[in-house]
Amino acid sequence: MSLAIAGGEPVRSEPLPSWENAGGRRIGEAEQQAVQRVLESGTLWRVGGTETPALEREFARLIGAGNAVASTSGTAALHLAVAAVAPEPGDEIIVPPITDFGTVIAALACNAVPVFADVDPLTGCMTAEAVRAAITDRTRAVIVVHLFGGAAPVDDIVAICRPLGIAVIEDCAQAYRTVATGGEVGTRGTIGCFSLQQSKHITAGDGGLTVTDDDRLAERMRLFADKGWPRSTGERTHLSFGMNYRMTELTAAVARAQLGKLDQVVADRRAVAAALVDGLADLDGLRLVPADRVDRHSFWLFPLWFDRAACGFDTASFAAALTAEGVPVSAGYLNRPVHLNPALTERRIHGSNGFPLTSPPASRQISYRVGDCPVAEAMIAGTLVTAPCNENFDDRDVADVIAAVRKVHAGLRAAAA
Ligand SMILES: *Cc1c(COP(=O)(O)O)cnc(C)c1O
């Protein structure tokens, strides 16, 4: 069996179900009726609408939070959260180096300084020890990312931060229904943020949801998402600075239909992941989410970690060969860790003077360099591969993924020997 990358027959010729095609999404009659209902109502925006408030109530109930605030994206949801915490310009927000750039945008948009804390080599999530070491007297918040659907040690991080008055914002964009040590993610910290973007577990194209038990923070977020305008008073007054991050009724109606499918989507992803773990766990030099953690994970992606010394090949070769077999995967998930993006290393933020990474407003000159987060840098460069894990994979899809991984693993090992 020669590898497809060397001219052999690929394991798989049809595309797998994915968030990029209809076969990997659950968009059907309920969503069509939702859109129709809104169009017929004549009210397409949330002011005076019914769908967006209903989505907020339904999502808050599902997550078990006192409040939910809808917005236009996961990035907007994070921006609401940081804005509600209200850092002073130059205050610091601790973030992980493996995440979507939206996590960092939320801090920069509030003129706060992202400070990176390194990750656990077993999960890719920020560790509590790294958070503790990154705290200074300017730290106002930590944004904890539950990467790929696996829980970060958010309860340990809350235990460190709460006595210091530091807010913990959970970025749950990849982690609907994920279970952390103390319970489901989203309400372990002060504020939880979710995304409805195309690639997430459920989608309305784009959209965001932010949850909190704190009524005062929720009110700040509602104002921030609507130009600081308190609609209930009937006055055209702007109580505070804000954006227009209002979710539309069309988006909310589709999101409500998707929300009704969420638990089945997560259950189906867990079943797919359990089968993948079962079919791959014996491969040398490969580490997966442990079988006994699968039911706490929500598998936005299916991560594989390689030990080069034990398997004899590098992740870039593995990813290229597996993609050629018809299973599209990414070596490293990101091209570079977040802290090494030119927006940060070259300080391309507001204008050209480097604000807010300058002192003042920061209390020290901030710069981002190779070596700041060695575990994350090594993971992206050489140990991590992310594979798809879709709710619509059938038995044959799962069997093809297992066969392709086993074939490439054997082929590259033989070539290295
Ligand atoms: C997708 C994602 C975001 C941003 O969400 P958008 O809706 O794309 O703005 C933020 N954080 C993480 C971890 C994500 O995966």
The ligand as a MOL file (V3000), in Angstrom:
LIG
                    3D

  0  0  0     0  0            999 V3000
M  V30 BEGIN CTAB
M  V30 COUNTS 15 15 0 0 0
M  V30 BEGIN ATOM
M  V30 1 C -13.7120 30.8910 16.7960 0
M  V30 2 C -13.0190 31.3590 18.0060 0
M  V30 3 C -13.0860 32.6910 18.4370 0
M  V30 4 C -13.6750 33.7900 17.6230 0
M  V30 5 O -14.9670 33.5960 17.2410 0
M  V30 6 P -15.5180 34.3350 15.9170 0
M  V30 7 O -16.9820 34.0680 16.0010 0
M  V30 8 O -14.8440 33.6740 14.7650 0
M  V30 9 O -15.1940 35.7810 16.0460 0
M  V30 10 C -12.4850 33.0320 19.6320 0
M  V30 11 N -11.8380 32.1320 20.3650 0
M  V30 12 C -11.7320 30.8490 19.9860 0
M  V30 13 C -11.0150 29.8980 20.8800 0
M  V30 14 C -12.3070 30.4200 18.7830 0
M  V30 15 O -12.1700 29.1480 18.3980 0
M  V30 END ATOM
M  V30 BEGIN BOND
M  V30 1 1 1 2
M  V30 2 1 2 3
M  V30 3 2 2 14
M  V30 4 1 3 4
M  V30 5 2 3 10
M  V30 6 1 4 5
M  V30 7 1 5 6
M  V30 8 2 6 7
M  V30 9 1 6 8
M  V30 10 1 6 9
M  V30 11 1 10 11
M  V30 12 2 11 12
M  V30 13 1 12 13
M  V30 14 1 12 14
M  V30 15 1 14 15
M  V30 END BOND
M  V30 END CTAB
M  END
